[in-house]
Amino acid sequence: MSKPKELVRLAPQTEVLPSSLPGMPVLILNIAFMLVAVTMVVYAAIWFEAGINRTPAIVFLVMGLFYLLVKGPIIFIGLKIVRPNEALVLTLFGKYHGTLKHEGFYFVNPFVSAVNPTAGVALTTGVVAGKMEKGVVSPFQNRAISLKAITLNNDKQKINDKLGNPIIIGVMVVWKVVNTAKAVFNVENYQEYLSIQCDAALRNIVRNYPYDLPNEDSEMSLRGSSQEVAEKLRLELQDKVEVAGLEVLETRITHLSYAPEVAAAMLQRQQAAALIDARQLIVQGAVDIVEMALAKLNENDMIRLDEERKAAMVSNLLVVLCGNRDVQPVVNSGSLY
């Protein structure tokens, strides 16, 4: 068990700035030296043709050809361009050499190579903006690692909520790379790692909350407290992707619905709950109106009603106020008693 721990400790955890030179002066000097090498080769050919100064001609020819065919092209390989909000992770013979994170034109060790484990690799789940299509890999693909904010729109998932109801939920994650050494060397593919961890964190969060509750003040739900749930998802996801050198900027729930097999039943349940709430409100209002009517009639002794007549009046008012149909008036031409 000790060997894996040693391997984890040996993995680079901090970024290193590699030794570099400004690229433009090196480019100009290399072109000038190549022109000098061409001149040396030309003079060597002239001397060979004239049959004089063979020893200097051989020296000029070897030096000129060596610079034109070997040294000059190698120096061109060491020229690197870094665009804004991009970084180049460089390795030298398999060892981490450093990271160029600031935009500009640089000359580095020509034998270093840029590493990007996500170049030309398609995700198995989720969609990342700007990702190459599966199977389309260019030999000149960009080896730079983007430091920009990137959106991950993960596939919709079917998950059981706290009450065991199957729901369909989708999330959107805004993230960026903050430590290129961890992103390249600690995980196989940091984008794939983020997508899988997003699925796992989403399942772990959703199972702790119900889809909906009649009383939203008593407990959080996925529908009524979507912002709070999204923030908890962000915190849990950030804890999981810290090892990959990623920062989760924001998470949002983009889709939330019941699964098709229970959607109809849940709709009837919601309609029944809404109908009960509406009836409770109607009855409460009707009782208040009846109470107010009796109080107004008794204020100035306008009409004196016995208990039986009061009960009949209360019954009639409740029927009128709580009924679903329009009132049909009845004219009484006789006396009250």
Secondary structure, DSSP 8 states (H G I E B T S, - for coil): -HHHHHHHHHS--S------EEHHHHHHHHHHHHHHHHHHHHHHHHHHHHT--HHHHHHHHHHHHHIIIIIHHHHHHTEEEE-TTEEEEEEETTEEEEEE-S-EEEE--TTEEE--TTTT---SSSEETT---TT---TT----EE-S-EEEE---EEEE-TTS-EEEEEEEEEEEES-HHHHHHTSS-HHHHHHHHHHHHHHHHHTTS-S--S-TTTS--TTTTHHHHHHHHHHHHHHHHGGGTEEEEEEEEEEEEE-HHHHHHHHHHHHHHHHHHHHHHHHHHHHHHHHHHHHHHHHTT-S---HHHHHHHHHHHHHHHH-SS--------S---
